[in-house]
Amino acid sequence: MRFMQRRFSPVAWSINSNIYEVNVRQYTPEGTFNAFANHLPRLKEMGIEILWFMPITPISKEKRQGTLGSYYACSDYKAINPEFGTLEDFQSLVKKAHDLGLKVIIDWVANHTGWDHVWTKSNPEFYKKDAEGKFYDTNNWHDVIDLNYYDHNMRAAMIDAMLFWVKECDIDGFRCDMCHLVPLDFWNRARVELDAIKPLFWLGETQDVPYLQVFDCLYGWRWMSATQKYFRQEITLGQLKDVLNHYTYDLPAGTFPMLFTSNHDENTWNGTEFEKYGDMAMPLAVFNFTWNAIPLMYTAQELPLHKRLPFFDKDEINWNGTPALESFYKTLLQLRKQHPALKAGEATIPQLLNTNDHERVLAFVRRSEGKELLVILNFSSQELTVQLPGAQLQGKFTNLFSQEQVTVNGSFSAQLKGWDYLVLTR
């Protein structure tokens, strides 16, 4: 049973989409919008639909971390980080993306600013202050200070700043940083005012279900954390399935988690997907692209990226040659668009299947319009013979990656190597 109703409907193009997070600083030797624009046709060809740009606003100099500072320590909500180029460069990039059919969302940091944000001089009342009247941050983040949401003029100024990017650059939505640190009623007002200009996609960095009254999508942190614990053999496959039931039955209708194996925080602070998951990274990627969710790819995961990108300094990515996993991700992205069973929604909720190894194999089927998608994941390092007891499925399927024909019936069995995966369609 769904216990909460959404106030807003997600913009139609977002429901069956995917997201690619862009780290402009590290993407190219130049680290600019113009240099990144050269990758747009390749990303379009791979099947990417939504580009999420990490904060594009200028970075505060006071208490800056590293040589270049954190993107999340903003010094002006209505300006461009000169490291990336100009406002005109970003406008041109958005137009090029739109011309290719891509959508653009930007990272929005509404809870705090850097220490020398323009508001600290023009409107110091916009900030929280301690007993001595000094700015401060409640989360022990060295380079930022908290905004005061009891000040309604500040709220109006924040919405005005968000409107700037919709009106001036024609962006398509926001990824809202740590949105649960900001009062929910602010986001309600912001969405009403901004969606009146243009229906937007609202991605909330949170796992607080009440915030889904406003946000179209929440972070799959719970799944990410559980899968890491599973890989370390701290929890069972049954406990992983409990997390999937949470996403299936505890979220408002029409709301889906964003699932990922990496993002900017994870890559920098906790390691690449291969550091965190080892060989489990690949079946997890298959899962993220075939479950009832919105999948996220981080910058250069298609290479793949085997190094941590520093947060406060330059460390460019080497794009020489064809990315080794580009075909892998393209195959999954094309499947998402072409197979009716992968349309997100109540009608295509995945059905978990019984297997002969309920401790190491995750299998599920999705159905729609007479079509079926069968996914079998070996969540272990052991080579296994997987069977589907009983008559759960019957028919002739096609192996997504090999294109071989496979008959599925009561006597079906598949030999899977450690951390292997099988995606069958019909």
Secondary structure, 3 states (H helix, E strand, C coil): CCCCCCCCCCCHHHCCCCEEEECHHHHCCCCCHHHHHCCHHHHHHHCCCEEEECCCCCECCCCCCCCCCCCCCECCCCCCCCCCCCHHHHHHHHHHHHHCCCEEEEEECCCEEECCCHHHHHCHHHECECCCCCECCCCCCCCEEEECCCCHHHHHHHHHHHHHHHHHHCCCEEEECCHHHCCHHHHHHHHHHHHCCCCCEEEECCCCHHHHHCCCEEECHHHHHHHHHHHCCCCCHHHHHHHHHHHHHCCCCCCEEEECCCCHHHHHHHCCHHHHHHHHHHHHHHHHHHCCCEEEEECCCCCCCCCCCCCCCCCCCCCCCCCCCHHHHHHHHHHHHHCHHHCCCHHHCCEECCCCCCCCEEEEEEEECCEEEEEEEECCCCCEEEECCCCCCCEEEEECCCCCEEEECCCCEEEECCCCEEEEEC
